[in-house]
Structures are given as C-alpha cells and as structure tokens.
C-alpha cells in the first residue's frame, strides 16, 4: 500500500522519494557553508562515529 501524506494528499509507492527530498534539503543547508551549521554537522558526525553506527568497508 502506498504511503499517503496526510496534509499534502500525495501518495508515494515507498518512503524513498521522501528520504531523497530530505537528503537534498540537508545537502542544500550544509552547502550554504555557514560556519555554525558546519560545526553542528561535524559534531554530529563525531557522535555517530562514537556510537559505531557505520560499518567499515569490507574489501
């Protein structure tokens, strides 16, 4: 069953398009280059790395 956005009334066959839009908006915000935002992203990356949420690439 497609995902139906309540307020917009738009149906998506999956949540992937919504995730793509979220990633695009986040990339646009980060690319604005504001120092405070870049600092927050860096802090978030360090926190995620400390949680071991990323899998090292296996060759």
N, C-alpha and C positions, 0 to 999 in steps of 0.2 A: 504494500500500500504506500503510495507516495506521501512524502512529508508535506503537510499543508500549513503554511504560515498563517497564523490566526488573523493578524492585522492587515497583512498585505494581500491575503487571499491567493497567494501564489503557491502552486504545487511543484515540488521538486521530487524527482524519482528517487533521490537519495540526499543525504546531507552534504555530499561532496561539493556541490556548487556553492553552498553556503560557507563551507570551510575555505574554499578558494577565495571568495569575496573577503572573508575575514583576514586571510593571509595577505591579500592585496592591500587592504586598508592599513594593516600593521606595517607592511613594507613602505607604503607611502608616508606614514607617520615617521618611521625611522629615517627614511631618506631625506626628510626635511633638514636633518643634520643639527637639530637643536641639542646643545650640549647636555642639558638636563635629561632629555629623553634618552640619548645615547648612554648616559651614565646609568639610568634605570635598566636599560636592556642589558648592559654589561653585568650589573649586579644580579639580575635575574638569571643570566647565563651561568654565573659562578654558583648561584644557589642550586640550579638544576644539576650542574656538574657534581656538586657535593652530595646530591641525592642519588647519584649513579642512575639517572633515568635514560642515559644514552648507552647504546651498545657499541663497543668498539668495532670497527670494520674488521671482518674476518676475511683474510685473503686465502 
